[in-house]
Amino acid sequence: MVANIDRLRAERFYDDGTFPNSSLPLLFYEEALPRGAASPEQMEALFAANGWPPAWRASIFTYHHYHSTAHETLGVVLGSARLMLGGPEGREFDVEPGDVIIIPAGVAHRRLDSSSDFLVVGCYPLGQDWDLLRGQPGERPHADHNIARVPVPKTDPVGGADGPLIRHWR
């Protein structure tokens, strides 16, 4: 299945003093896979074909959190949700099956509300392992040091080696 890379939004979220966020833009692919074809298997196949091994199937935590050791991709496969991206000072996003969000290391995210069947496939670039930070006192500057060391992925989980991530993150 060919993914749609035409409906891409690049969103920037900057350090708010608690959440580091990132100078790299968060990438939001609206309907990367057609709504009716966004099964867990199809999303996992898309990510795996582009060098981002699928890591889990679940929902999204309801508290603000971020990862300082990995970039994360979320592919919505069932249900719908409203997410807060960028921490408490960030912005709300509505997501539906087929949507994909690529979250740079350091960018806070949480689920505000969702349908009871909401399901996401999550993945990370090959070789990156995630941690879980909540913006607690004492996390930084260690988290900042980690974020600065996370390499830019070699591929875009939706668009592959020539995908938009490469242009936006280099």
JOTA-V725681 format. One record per helix or strand of 3 or more residues. SS is the DSSP state (H for helix, E for strand). FROM is the first residue (numbers start at 1). TO is the last residue. If there is no record, write none. Layout:
BEGIN
<<SS & FROM & TO> <SS & FROM & TO>>
END
This chain:
BEGIN
<<E & 8 & 13> <E & 22 & 29> <H & 35 & 37> <H & 40 & 49> <E & 54 & 58> <E & 72 & 78> <E & 80 & 85> <E & 91 & 96> <E & 100 & 103> <E & 109 & 114> <E & 119 & 123> <H & 142 & 149> <H & 164 & 169>>
END
